[in-house]
Amino acid sequence: MIKMSYAHNFLSGGGEMGQYIRDYDWDASPLGNPSNWPQSLKTTVRLMLSSSHPMFIWWGPKLIQFYNDGYRASIGSERHPHALGQLGQECWAEIWPIIGPQIEQVMRGAGSIWQEDHLVPITRNGQLEDVYWTYTYDPIYDETAPNEVGGVLVIVTETTDHIKLQQKQRLEEARWRDLFSKSPSFMCTLMGPEHEFQYANQRYLELVANRDVLNKPLREALPEVFKQGFGDLLDQVYATGQSHTGIAVPISLMDSNDEEHVLYLDFVYQPIRNSSGEIIGIFVNGYDVTARVLSEQRLEEQDRRKDEFIAMLAHELRNPLAPIRNASELLLKISDTTSTSYALGDLIKRQVTQLTRLIDDLLEVSRISQGLLKLQMEELSLDEAIKFAIESTGNIIPEKKLLLTYDCADSNLRVRGDFARLAQSFINIIVNAMKYTEEGGRITIRLHREHDDGVVDVTDTGIGIEAPLLNKIFELFVQVDNSIDRSRGGLGIGLSVVKTIVAMHGGTIKASSPGLGMGSTFSIRLPLILSDFPMANAPEKQSLLPLAILIVDDNKDAANSLALLLQIMGHNTRVTYNGKDAFTAMNAQTFDVILLDIGLPDIDGYKIASAIRAQNPDQIVVAVSGYGQAEDIQKAKAAGFSDHLTKPVSLSELENKLVNLTGHYKNRQ
Ligand code: ADP
């Protein structure tokens, strides 16, 4: 049979489905020839074919079906095209329990159906699919039909893709939340300008004592946090889009007993932007580092106490050393150089010097670790500093009969540095060479220039150093094979101090050794002053006139032995053991120099110095104290002392001080 095609105006257009409808044999259907269809059906079919929006019609009690091209996309090959003209229940048997009652409601005249993102699983494209629809079932008015409802117009949008995307996003979000919730760091998201909590993970909630923060702005959720300036910080990140990182930031938080306690947090505030790049919130992520910060603080406190202890220890050790040193100097002065007492005096002096050196090392370390080491920079000759070091070490281990030679390739090498500290560094290296070289060995010191550096090599024929230890020995408290080194004394401090001091001069120190038993070389390299001007000659030493000196010290041994020394040097001395007697002595007599201990039983030395300074601004008052750190010296100067000597005072140091001070004094007269 040749199919006829209906050419009614109301069936025109409508794309593929328009064609199907025109080609359909309506005469053979319960609807009959389209020209006889009720007007309302014609109007609705016309509307459907003109629209690109997916539409579907069930008409009449048998629910005969129409649909347009827009709807075509949502229907699989199982139903298309024979769904056209088919009876509703026949076509949708599998979902009839869902849609049947809804259609029935509309047909009954009980009103429209509106469903949003409604799941209606259908078989299409060979499988049962979860399909989501947003649709209306609206009655098509027909006055001739029962309930005046001729059929149902379905205007539908398939929202499956949208819903699936939403589901995917939710799944993804849930996955992230799951991941975040297990994170050891705390996390939350604060949305909008009021920083409203949208999400907080377990760690975050624990941090805020499980308070109910979600969906509340920070100001309300955690008022104490807001008040501490974190609100302002968040405002700033929100306004500028610049993330903010805080390290070990203290924050006071309420605990579950409503008590505030301080925590330390590392955290980052990161702006969250929407797809157009606008800031919509802030992601907070961080760690509670309270335990770490507290343990660091404890360590710092312990370190500070250790430094204080070392300084105190050095002071206490220095006090008894002062009279011993004075006594040894006295013995040397009054004894015949061939006598036993001279030899004993010499021995005591050397041991005291060694002890003093150890204490100095300890103090130096505590100063370095407290960042208190200050250099007094001047232009100096490396040759002179080395000679000074050699002189100072000359007698340290005479029994070893070491042969020490100094080879100076250039005596004009000058550096900017602290003479005392550099000389002390050379002394440390030379003394080490002596300690670690067996009897009869050789120590060679060589000064030469390499490019723009002055290089001091101290080479010994001693025990040598294994290659892996060449760098390690510069670390604090490192000693190689303690069993041997203990017998050689030392604390494993010297080289670390030397390294620091040399570095503070812009220089380096390096150790090299061909191997165990084959000696070592320590090379100190310092940047030279490269100007061609010769150094100004050091001023001639002044000869010292006999001075009237008052010694004030409650340690009677220290006071008396110092007085004896000064007398042997030709000076006139007076000794008092407390502040009150010192004032009596000063009222009775004028002194060129007053050597004043600081820790006195009645009046402290600082007060005495200030009082003396107030009465007589020209009086020379020198502090003689066991405290020898930079700040002690500064404190003494601030109190009015002219200068400061650290116990035990060496004869040459005392002599130098007196020359400098009294020379100064006399010039001013
Ligand atoms: P100390 O000598 O007080 O132990 P140092 O810091 O001065 O401490 O030296 C660290 C270690 O380096 C020493 O214990 C020693 O093992 C090694 N050392 C230093 N100088 C020499 C040297 N000239 N020869 C061999 N070993 C040395």
Residues whose N, C-alpha, C, O or C-beta is under 5 A from the ligand:
A	BS01	ADP	N432 A433 Y436 G462 G464 I465 I473 V478 Q479 V480 D485 G489 G490 L491 G492 I493 G494 L495 S496 S520
